[in-house]
Amino acid sequence: MLNNTPTENKYILEWIEEAVALCQPERIVWIDGSEEQAELLRKEACESGEMIKLNEEKLPGCYLHRTAINDVARVEGRTFICTKTKEDAGNINNWMSPDECKSRLTPLFRGSMAGKTMYVIPYSMGIVGSPFAKYGIELTDSIYVVLNMLIMTRVGFDVLDALGDSPDFVKGLHARAELDEEKRYIVHFPEENLIWSVNSGYGGNVLLGKKCFALRIASYLGRKEGWMAEHMLILGVEYPDGETKYVCAAFPSACGKTNLAMLIPPELYRKKGYKVYCVGDDIAWLRVGKDGRLWAVNPENGFFGVAPGTNEKTNPNALHTTLRDTIFTNVVHNTHDNTVWWEGLDKNPPAEAINWRGEPWDFRKYDKNDKSTCGAHPNSRFTAKAVNCPCISDKFNDPAGVPISAIIFGGRRARTAPLVYQSTSWQNGTFVGSIMASETTAAASGEVGVVRRDPMAMRPFVGYDMGDYFAHWLNMGKNIPNPPKIFHVNWFRTDDEGNFIWPGFGDNMRVLEWILKRCDGSVDAIESAIGYLPHTEDINIDGLEDVNTDTVRKLLEVDTESWLSDINNIRSFYAQIGDRVPAELYSELDALENRLKES
């Protein structure tokens, strides 16, 4: 079956032959990355009903797809790290031994592609041939996966050329099988550079270059090879004099990550000549450069964003990115003009519509407090080309990446964390990242105000023990001659009535300005129990109607009682991670507690 292959790499061919014998596809198609082949696949998907071509005048090159109704999100409970020992996977991850996992999943894959096509996707995370690049091959029976991978990664036979005879690639096998949620598994074998995904068609579970490779496997490779794979956006701030400085930032979900990645500066900054560019919205790979600084690339080639809530006000750049060459998943189909809609897009829901389940939808029956009445699924998605983003950086395709001045952590805290503070060192900054947390809101299920720890926003994505991950951060700090400074922000501080005090969105530029001034040493700071705080007057509030000096002072207050009550929660979380939490972080925690008590 493997005749006329575009590679003679025995490691690739032997692995594909094993997968073919297991899954038993009717035929094999190699994906070459060409537009001609992609267009044929789109037509085939539309003929089979897998995708719907949208209005070519209003949404050129755009398509709609619906997943199975039991398959709409990442499934952390069905996601496993399969290392030889449980200790190496750690307590935060689900673990299964490689032998047990393969014996359990092999029957699920057996014959799963009978009568179907197996697509072979050679892809690169990062620019092919760059120092950052890592290569993968995904085998799948889904045209939807192929078309999404063509957007999200760099696909083509140049990947095979770059690999040559090397075995150094990540093997990914995906089969939709029966889409049975009770038999759904997303499993990683970091010691084997191997990923298996079965019984899912949802992007987050089946686009194996994304979280599976670019974070879980890559974090393991980064520790082994001396670099970092992080759940971070990358943005550049261009100053009026033309100089651009870059930052990475990590936020848990629902904390404004995509909005910051595509930030539009307030008018007063734009008039002065400030510009902001997006290098990446989700994942950063970081290496120490020859100049001793930390350099970052976005290993992805597109955006896999949440549609609901994306609109002209919240994120115009993201919205405009989706207006061409985009695959929409589980949104509303406006059948009147063959376009799409989702909750939060605008206040004009379509009168003639099909919901994400494929059923007729009457917007008059929508109740925002009842998610089951939504036209679009709350986790509905757009897969869009990064090059179509209005604010994409001219460094997006630079194989060298960009030098990072600051790393920013953030969370959603009503009282505890101030608007912004700076860590006192790389070690202290690692501690700040390790205790990152967000509080549940009314929109989340369960009790409001519950603290969920999400270190570096990597809790679901570290491919090995979290304590070892912290140790890797500490070790990296010793190997970066000129490390970025590390900060923490909180856009979500509230007043006594529960209202947000800080305006957020584009006005977060005002905080970025202070952060970058701290990086170049042009502004002083106040030493506090938790780190360095801005002087009130150093946060620019010009043009803000509802924010004055007193407001900023409240935003920057260190709530000692809240911090002290948080200490036990942090200790409990460290205990949950286990005995591999580095002693340095316990020392940082003890020192923080002592400083808080003294203050």
C-alpha positions in Angstrom: 0.0 0.0 0.0 3.0 2.3 0.5 4.0 2.7 -3.1 5.4 5.9 -4.6 6.0 7.5 -1.2 7.5 11.0 -1.0 10.1 9.8 1.5 12.5 6.9 2.0 12.8 7.5 5.7 12.5 4.0 7.1 11.3 5.2 10.5 8.4 7.0 8.9 7.5 4.2 6.5 7.8 1.4 9.1 5.6 3.3 11.5 2.9 4.0 8.9 2.9 0.4 7.9 2.2 -0.6 11.5 -0.6 1.9 11.6 -2.1 0.7 8.3 -2.0 -2.9 9.5 -3.8 -1.8 12.7 -6.4 0.6 11.3 -6.9 -1.1 7.9 -7.7 1.9 5.7 -8.9 1.4 2.2 -6.3 3.9 0.8 -3.6 6.3 1.8 -3.3 10.0 0.8 -0.2 12.0 1.5 -0.8 15.6 2.3 1.6 17.8 0.3 0.5 21.3 1.6 -0.6 22.5 -1.8 -3.7 24.7 -2.3 -4.8 22.4 -5.2 -5.0 19.3 -3.0 -6.6 21.3 -0.1 -9.4 22.6 -2.5 -10.1 19.0 -3.6 -10.5 17.9 0.0 -12.8 20.9 0.8 -15.0 19.9 -2.1 -15.1 16.3 -0.9 -16.0 17.4 2.6 -18.8 19.5 1.3 -20.2 16.7 -0.9 -20.2 14.3 2.1 -21.8 16.9 4.4 -18.8 17.1 6.7 -18.5 20.8 6.0 -20.7 23.5 4.5 -19.2 26.2 2.3 -20.3 29.7 3.4 -21.2 32.8 1.5 -18.2 33.4 -0.8 -18.8 37.2 -1.0 -19.2 37.8 2.7 -16.9 35.1 4.1 -14.5 34.1 1.3 -12.9 30.8 1.7 -14.9 30.0 4.9 -16.6 26.8 6.0 -18.8 25.5 8.7 -18.4 22.2 10.5 -20.4 20.5 13.3 -18.9 18.0 15.7 -20.9 15.2 17.3 -22.9 16.6 20.1 -21.0 14.4 22.7 -17.6 15.8 21.4 -17.3 19.5 21.9 -14.3 20.2 24.1 -11.0 18.9 25.4 -11.5 16.0 27.8 -9.0 16.3 30.6 -10.4 13.3 32.4 -9.7 11.1 29.3 -6.2 12.6 28.7 -3.2 10.6 29.9 0.5 10.8 30.2 2.0 7.4 29.7 5.5 7.1 31.2 7.2 4.0 32.5 6.8 5.2 36.1 3.8 7.1 37.6 6.2 9.4 39.4 7.5 10.8 36.1 4.0 11.7 35.0 3.3 13.3 38.4 0.2 13.7 40.5 -1.4 16.4 38.5 -1.6 14.3 35.3 -3.7 11.2 34.6 -1.2 8.3 34.3 -1.4 5.0 32.6 1.6 2.7 31.9 2.5 2.5 28.2 1.8 -1.3 28.1 -1.6 -1.0 29.7 -2.5 2.0 27.5 -1.6 0.2 24.3 -3.4 -2.9 25.3 -6.5 -0.9 26.1 -6.4 1.3 23.0 -5.2 -1.1 20.3 -8.6 -2.8 20.0 -10.2 0.6 19.5 -7.9 1.4 16.6 -8.2 -2.1 15.0 -10.1 -1.8 11.8 -11.2 1.7 12.7 -10.4 3.0 9.2 -11.9 0.2 7.2 -13.4 1.6 4.0 -11.9 5.0 4.8 -8.9 7.0 3.8 -5.8 7.4 6.0 -4.3 10.9 5.5 -0.6 11.3 6.2 0.2 14.9 7.3 3.9 15.8 7.5 4.0 19.1 9.5 6.4 21.4 11.3 5.8 23.3 14.5 7.9 26.4 13.8 9.6 27.5 10.6 10.9 24.5 8.7 14.7 24.4 9.1 14.8 27.0 12.0 16.6 26.3 15.2 13.2 26.1 17.0 11.5 23.7 14.5 10.2 20.3 15.5 8.6 17.9 13.1 5.6 15.7 13.3 3.5 13.3 11.2 -0.2 12.9 12.0 -2.2 10.0 10.6 -5.9 10.6 10.5 -9.1 9.5 8.9 -10.7 13.0 9.1 -10.6 15.6 6.3 -11.6 18.1 8.9 -8.4 17.4 10.8 -6.4 17.7 7.6 -7.9 21.1 6.7 -7.4 22.4 10.3 -3.8 21.2 10.4 -3.2 23.0 7.1 -4.1 26.2 8.9 -2.6 25.6 12.3 0.7 24.1 11.3 3.2 24.3 8.4 2.4 21.3 6.2 4.3 20.0 3.3 6.9 17.7 1.8 9.6 20.1 2.8 9.1 18.7 6.3 10.1 15.3 4.9 13.1 16.8 3.3 14.2 18.5 6.5 13.8 15.2 8.4 15.9 13.2 5.8 16.7 9.8 7.4 16.2 11.0 11.0 13.9 9.3 13.5 13.4 12.6 15.3 9.8 13.3 14.7 6.6 13.1 16.8 4.2 10.3 15.7 0.5 11.0 15.9 -2.2 8.6 15.2 -5.9 9.7 15.2 -9.0 7.7 14.4 -12.6 8.9 14.8 -13.7 5.3 15.3 -17.2 5.3 16.8 -16.9 8.8 18.5 -17.9 6.9 21.7 -17.2 9.2 24.6 -16.8 6.2 26.9 -14.0 5.0 24.8 -12.4 8.4 24.0 -8.7 8.7 24.8 -6.0 11.3 24.2 -2.8 9.7 25.3 0.8 10.8 25.2 4.0 8.7 25.3 6.6 11.4 25.8 9.4 8.8 26.1 8.5 7.6 22.6 7.6 10.8 20.9 4.1 9.3 20.3 0.5 10.5 20.6 -2.7 8.5 20.1 -6.2 10.0 19.9 -9.3 7.9 19.3 -13.1 8.3 19.4 -13.0 12.1 19.1 -13.4 14.6 16.2 -13.1 17.8 18.3 -10.1 20.0 17.4 -8.5 20.2 20.8 -8.4 16.4 21.0 -7.4 15.7 17.4 -5.3 18.5 16.0 -2.3 16.7 17.5 0.2 19.5 16.7 -1.5 21.8 19.1 -1.8 21.1 22.9 -0.7 17.4 22.5 2.6 18.1 20.7 3.3 21.8 21.1 2.8 21.7 24.9 2.7 18.2 26.4 5.3 16.5 24.3 7.3 19.7 23.7 7.5 20.5 27.5 9.0 17.1 28.0 11.5 17.7 25.1 12.3 21.1 26.3 13.3 19.9 29.8 15.4 17.2 28.2 17.0 19.6 25.7 17.3 22.8 27.7 14.5 25.0 26.3 10.9 25.8 27.3 7.4 25.1 25.8 4.9 27.4 27.4 1.2 28.2 27.2 1.9 31.8 26.5 1.0 34.6 24.0 3.8 36.7 22.4 3.2 40.3 21.6 5.4 43.2 20.5 5.0 46.9 21.5 6.4 49.3 19.0 7.4 52.7 20.4 7.1 56.0 18.6 10.8 55.9 17.8 10.4 52.5 16.0 11.9 50.3 18.6 9.8 47.1 19.4 9.9 45.2 22.7 8.4 41.8 23.2 6.7 40.1 26.1 5.3 36.6 26.7 2.2 36.2 28.9 0.4 33.2 30.5 -3.2 33.4 31.6 -5.7 30.6 32.6 -8.9 30.4 30.5 -11.3 33.4 30.8 -8.6 35.8 31.8 -8.2 37.9 28.7 -5.3 36.1 27.0 -6.5 36.4 23.4 -7.6 40.0 24.0 -4.1 40.9 25.2 -2.5 39.0 22.3 -4.3 41.2 19.9 -4.5 44.4 22.0 -5.4 47.7 20.3 -3.8 50.6 22.3 -6.0 53.4 23.6 -6.3 56.4 21.3 -3.9 58.6 23.3 -1.2 55.9 22.7 -2.0 55.5 19.0 -1.8 59.3 18.5 1.7 59.2 19.9 2.7 56.4 17.5 2.5 53.3 19.7 1.6 50.1 17.9 1.0 46.5 19.2 1.7 43.4 17.2 0.7 39.8 17.7 3.4 37.1 17.3 1.3 34.4 18.9 -2.0 34.0 20.9 -1.5 30.7 22.7 1.9 28.9 22.7 5.5 30.1 22.9 8.7 28.0 22.6 11.7 29.8 24.2 15.4 29.3 23.8 18.5 31.1 25.1 20.0 33.1 22.2 23.6 33.8 21.4 23.2 37.2 23.0 22.2 35.7 26.3 18.6 36.7 26.1 15.6 34.5 26.0 14.1 34.3 22.4 10.6 33.1 21.6 8.7 31.8 18.6 5.1 30.9 18.1 5.3 27.3 16.8 1.8 27.5 15.4 0.6 28.9 12.0 -2.9 29.8 12.9 -5.4 30.6 15.7 -7.9 28.1 17.2 -10.0 30.6 19.0 -13.3 30.6 21.0 -16.0 32.3 19.0 -18.6 33.3 21.6 -17.9 36.8 23.0 -15.6 37.7 20.1 -16.9 40.9 18.5 -15.9 44.4 17.3 -15.5 45.7 20.8 -13.9 42.8 22.7 -11.4 41.8 20.0 -11.8 43.4 16.6 -8.5 42.0 15.4 -9.6 38.4 16.1 -13.0 39.0 14.5 -11.4 40.5 11.3 -9.0 37.5 11.1 -12.0 35.2 10.8 -13.5 37.0 7.8 -11.7 34.8 5.3 -10.1 31.4 4.9 -11.6 30.2 8.3 -13.2 27.0 9.5 -16.0 27.7 12.0 -17.0 24.8 14.3 -20.3 24.5 16.2 -21.5 28.1 15.6 -24.9 29.2 14.4 -25.6 28.8 10.6 -27.4 31.9 9.4 -29.4 30.2 6.5 -30.8 33.5 5.3 -27.5 34.6 3.8 -25.3 31.5 4.4 -23.1 33.2 7.1 -22.4 32.4 10.7 -23.4 33.9 14.1 -22.6 33.3 17.8 -23.7 34.7 21.1 -21.8 38.0 21.7 -21.1 38.7 18.1 -23.7 41.4 17.9 -27.3 42.1 19.0 -28.8 40.8 15.7 -29.3 37.1 15.9 -30.5 35.6 12.7 -34.2 34.9 12.2 -33.5 31.9 10.0 -30.9 29.8 11.6 -29.6 26.3 12.4 -27.9 25.8 15.8 -24.7 24.0 16.5 -26.6 20.7 16.9 -28.0 21.0 13.3 -31.5 21.9 14.5 -33.7 24.9 13.6 -33.0 27.6 16.2 -35.3 30.4 17.4 -33.3 33.2 19.0 -36.4 34.3 20.9 -36.1 31.2 23.1 -32.5 32.0 24.0 -31.9 32.4 27.8 -28.4 33.6 28.6 -28.6 31.7 31.9 -29.4 28.4 30.2 -26.5 27.3 28.0 -28.7 24.6 26.5 -30.6 27.3 24.6 -27.5 28.7 22.9 -27.4 28.8 19.2 -23.6 28.4 19.2 -21.9 26.0 21.6 -20.1 28.0 24.4 -16.9 26.3 23.2 -17.5 26.8 19.5 -14.4 27.7 17.6 -12.8 29.4 14.6 -9.6 28.1 13.0 -8.1 31.0 11.2 -4.8 31.8 9.4 -2.4 34.0 11.5 -1.3 35.9 8.4 -4.9 37.2 8.1 -4.7 38.9 11.5 -4.6 42.7 11.0 -2.0 43.1 13.8 0.2 40.1 12.9 3.9 40.9 13.6 6.4 41.1 10.7 8.5 38.8 12.9 5.8 36.0 12.8 7.8 34.1 10.2 11.2 35.0 11.5 13.1 31.8 12.2 15.2 33.5 14.9 12.1 34.5 16.9 11.9 37.6 19.0 13.8 38.6 22.2 11.7 38.6 25.3 11.9 41.6 27.8 9.2 40.4 30.2 7.2 37.4 31.2 3.8 38.2 32.5 1.6 35.9 34.6 -2.0 36.6 35.4 -5.2 35.4 37.0 -8.7 36.3 38.0 -8.6 37.4 41.7 -11.3 39.7 43.3 -9.1 40.8 46.2 -5.8 39.1 46.5 -3.6 40.1 43.6 -3.0 43.8 42.8 -3.3 45.2 39.3 0.4 44.6 38.7 3.6 43.7 40.6 7.1 42.6 39.7 8.9 39.6 41.1 12.3 40.3 42.8 14.3 37.6 40.8 13.9 34.7 38.4 13.5 32.3 41.3 10.9 34.5 42.9 9.2 34.9 39.5 9.1 31.1 39.1 7.4 31.0 42.5 4.9 33.7 41.4 4.1 31.6 38.3 3.8 28.4 40.4 1.1 29.9 42.6 -0.9 31.4 39.8 -4.6 31.0 40.4 -8.1 32.1 39.3 -11.4 32.3 41.2 -14.5 30.7 39.7 -17.1 33.2 38.5 -20.9 32.9 38.2 -20.4 31.7 34.6 -18.5 28.7 35.8 -20.1 25.6 37.3 -19.9 25.2 41.0 -19.3 27.6 43.8 -18.3 31.2 43.1 -15.0 32.4 44.4 -13.3 28.9 44.6 -9.5 29.2 43.9 -8.2 27.0 41.2 -4.4 26.8 41.0 -3.0 26.8 37.4 0.8 27.2 37.5 2.0 29.1 34.5 -1.4 28.3 33.0 0.1 24.9 32.3 -1.8 22.6 34.7 -3.5 20.5 31.9 -0.5 20.7 29.6 2.8 19.7 31.3 3.9 16.4 29.9 5.7 15.2 33.1 5.7 15.8 36.9 4.8 19.4 37.8 7.5 19.6 40.5 10.1 18.7 37.9 8.6 21.3 35.6 9.2 24.0 38.4 12.7 22.7 38.7 13.2 23.1 35.0 12.1 26.7 35.3 14.6 27.3 38.1 17.4 25.6 36.1 16.6 27.7 33.0 17.1 30.8 35.1 20.6 29.8 35.8 21.3 29.4 32.1 20.0 32.7 30.9 22.7 35.4 31.2 20.1 38.2 30.6 16.7 36.8 31.7 13.4 38.6 31.2 11.9 40.2 34.2 8.8 38.5 35.6 5.5 40.2 36.5 2.0 39.3 37.6 -1.2 41.2 36.6 -4.8 41.0 37.6 -7.3 42.9 35.4 -10.2 41.5 37.6 -10.0 43.2 41.0 -13.5 44.2 42.2 -15.0 46.7 44.5 -17.4 45.9 47.4 -20.3 45.6 45.0 -18.4 43.1 42.8 -17.8 45.5 40.0 -14.5 45.5 38.1 -12.4 48.5 39.0 -10.0 48.4 36.1 -11.4 49.0 32.6 -9.2 46.3 30.9 -9.1 45.5 27.2 -7.1 48.1 25.3 -6.3 50.0 28.5 -4.2 47.1 29.7 -1.6 48.9 27.5 -1.1 51.3 30.4 0.1 48.4 32.6 2.3 47.1 29.7 3.9 50.5 29.5 4.9 50.3 33.2 6.2 46.8 32.8 8.4 47.7 29.9 9.7 50.8 31.7 10.7 48.5 34.6 12.5 46.3 32.1 14.6 49.2 30.8 15.1 50.7 34.2 13.4 54.0 33.4 10.9 54.0 36.3 11.3 53.2 40.0 9.1 50.9 42.2 8.0 50.4 45.8 9.2 47.3 47.5 6.4 45.4 49.2 5.9 42.0 50.9 4.9 40.4 47.5 7.3 42.2 45.2 7.8 45.5 43.5 4.7 47.7 43.1 4.3 50.8 40.9 4.2 54.3 42.3 0.6 55.3 41.8 1.5 58.2 39.5 3.5 55.8 37.2 0.3 54.2 35.9 -0.8 56.4 33.1 -4.6 57.2 33.6 -4.8 60.1 31.2 -8.2 60.0 29.4 -9.8 57.5 31.7 -13.1 58.8 33.0 -13.8 56.4 35.8 -10.3 55.9 37.1 -8.5 58.4 39.2 -5.4 58.4 41.5 -7.4 57.0 44.4 -8.7 54.2 42.1 -5.1 53.2 41.1 -4.1 53.3 44.8 -6.9 50.8 45.6 -5.9 48.6 42.6 -2.3 48.5 43.9 -3.1 47.7 47.5 -1.7 44.5 49.0 -4.5 42.9 50.9 -2.4 41.2 53.6 -5.3 39.2 55.1 -6.2 37.8 51.7 -2.6 36.8 51.0 -2.1 35.2 54.4 -5.3 33.2 54.0 -4.0 32.1 50.6 -0.8 30.7 52.1 -2.4 27.5 53.3 -4.1 27.0 50.0 -0.7 27.2 48.3 0.8 24.7 50.7 -2.0 22.3 50.1 -1.5 22.6 46.3 2.3 22.0 46.6 1.5 18.9 48.7 -0.8 17.7 46.0 2.0 18.1 43.5 4.2 15.9 45.7 7.7 15.7 47.0 9.3 16.9 43.8 8.4 20.5 44.4 11.8 22.2 44.7 13.0 23.4 48.1 13.6 26.8 46.7 9.9 27.3 46.2 9.1 26.4 49.7 11.8 28.9 50.8 10.0 31.5 48.7 6.7 30.6 50.3 8.1 30.8 53.8 9.7 34.1 53.1 6.5 35.5 51.7 4.5 34.5 54.8 7.1 36.1 57.1 7.1 39.3 55.1 3.3 39.4 55.2 3.2 38.9 58.9 5.8 41.6 59.5 3.9 44.0 57.3 
